[in-house]
Amino acid sequence: MPMHILVIEDNADIAANVGDYLSDRGHVVDFAPDGVSGLNLAMRENFDVIVLDLTLPGLDGLEVCRRLRQEAHKSTPILMLTARDTLEQKLAGFESGAQDYMVKPFALQELEARINVLGTRTRGNTSRLLQVGDLQFQLDTLTVARGGKSITLNPIGLKLLQCLMEASPAVVTRKEMEMRVWGEELPDSDSLRVHIHGLRAAIDKPFGHPLIHTRHGIGYSLSDPDAVSASA
C-alpha cells in the first residue's frame, strides 16, 4: 500500500537514491536536509513512516526523535539510518523512540521492506480517530464532531485541535503549538490566542461544558475530567 514517507537525510546522493526508489514503487516522499527542517516538517504534517539519519546538521537524529516523541507527542514510526553499528548507538536510537535501525550502506529493497512493515504495523494497530469525551476527530477525512454534531474548522483550527487531542490531557506549551502549526515562520504574538479563541467558539461554546483549558503562563490543554480520554 502506498505511503507518505519523510526522509531526513543530509547526504544528497543517499536522499535522491532513496527517494527515486520509493517513488518508483508508488510512495509519496518528502525530504529534509537537516535536523531542524526535518523536525518542523514532521511536526506539521502526518507521515506514515519517517526515515531519519542519525548524523545531521542542526539537530542530530536522536534529538529529532526525542523531540517528536516527548514534545510533539508524535507516534509516527521512525527508521533510523547510521554509519555507526555499535550496540551503544543502536540502543540510543531505540531509547530516543525509533522503531527500527539500519546501518549504511544498505540495500534499497531491504529499506522498503522495513518501511512496509512499520507502516503496515502502525495502520493495523492504531486508529485514525482521536477522541476526548464526546469530541471526535477523524484524521483520514479531517472531520470533527462533538456529541454527534458536525463542526467545521479552518486548516489552522484543525492543526491546533489535533495537537491538543494527541497530547490530551497533558498541557501543550504555546511554543510547541506555534511550532506545530507555523514552524520557524512564527506569527505575531496574538495569532495563537486569536485562533484558540476561534477554536473554543466552535468546540466549546455551543456545548454544555468546555474541553479546552488555559494554563496561564504555560499553554493549553484539552481534557474532559468526566470522560475517558483516548488518542490515536
Secondary structure, DSSP 8 states (H G I E B T S, - for coil): ---EEEEE-S-HHHHHHHHHHHHHTT-EEEEESSHHHHHHHHHHS--SEEEEESS-SSS-HHHHHHHHHHTS-----EEEEES---HHHHHHHHHHT-SEEEESS--HHHHHHHHHHHHHHHHHHS-SEEEETTEEEETTTTEEEETTEEE---HHHHHHHHHHHHHTTS-EEHHHHHHHHHTTS---TTHHHHHHHHHHHHHTTTSSS--EEEETTTEEEE--TTS-EE--
